[in-house]
Amino acid sequence: MMNSEVVSSKKEDEKKKDSSKVYFFIIAIAALLATNIYFYVKFKTNGEKVYALTVEKENLQVQIDRIEAELDKIDVENVQLTPEMTVQKDDSRTEIAELRKKLENKSITPKDIDDAQRKINLLKKQVDNYRIDVQRLIQENQILSKQNSNLNESVVEKNKQITSLTTTNSELKEKVTTAAALKVSSISINGLEVKRNGKESVEERAKRVDKLKINFTIADNSLAKSGERDIFIRIIDPQGNLVVQGDNIFFVHGEKLQYTFKHNILFTNKGEDYIVYWAAEDGFTKGAYTILLYEDNAIMGRSTVVLR
């Protein structure tokens, strides 16, 4: 009887140990699942934040481009500005440069984005007021011009005017050249996967992207001449590095810059759409690719695509 009781007791102890092991494995598996779910949600949320921040930065860059284009249009009016207006214009240009520099910062935060938006809104108001002052000055100059037309001027004064006009025409020519620069009215970038049968499909996953498709439209410009144009493309990879393929150099306002590649187009001044393709030599990585388009000594436009 004693031996039977001992055997029964051992079996019960073994069952308890087996049950403890099962509970332990269940708890371990549950903890592992919870950890995986946590990291999945965390990384997905971070990816969405990076994408949203990139889109907001791009939107701010577009707003700044429009403000700068408005200043360029005002400059073409060729008005002799007052010292106060000159300071106002220079301050606006300085503010634009500072905003661009801040938006290029990789560690920019949502708060920085909000601050930049407030500054852009204030800058819009400043430029609007500046435009009103310029129009008022133009009207005043027209009145003075009519009055002066009735006055007889000496030969010496005429010579002075000729000299002044020569200088003014030279400055005006430079301003017209700036205003005649091409600008992109819309731009979109998509990753493409090329199938074995040659068909292409839009793809956001970096490891499956074979090339980028850059689609842009050039705005009409009455000051721009139709004809062939070289478009210089600069591509910034997710690490913030300029992608350079060879010793490619061009100039922007006298400054030497490198470019990734260039593409020749026929500009018709009719709101044409253009498509350019680019394939990375070493494939694509996850993150944001920024594409900047330049033509005739000035930037045309920019955009960003985020590959997952």
Protein Blocks (a to p, Z undefined) as FASTA:
>chain_A
ZZmmmmmmmmmmmmmmmmmmmmmmmmmmmmmmmmmmmmmmmmmmmmmmmmmmmmmmmmmm
mmmmmmmmmmmmmmmnopacdfklmmmmmmmmmmmmmmmmmmmpmkbcfklmmmmmmmmm
mmmmmmmmmmmmmmmmmmmmmmmmmmmmmpccdfklmmmmmmmmmmmmmmmmmmmmmmmp
ccdfbdcdddddddfkopacddfbfklpmbdcddddddddfkbccdddddddddddfkop
acdedjddddeehiacddfbdcddddehlopacddddddfkbpaeddddddddeehiafb
dcddddZZ
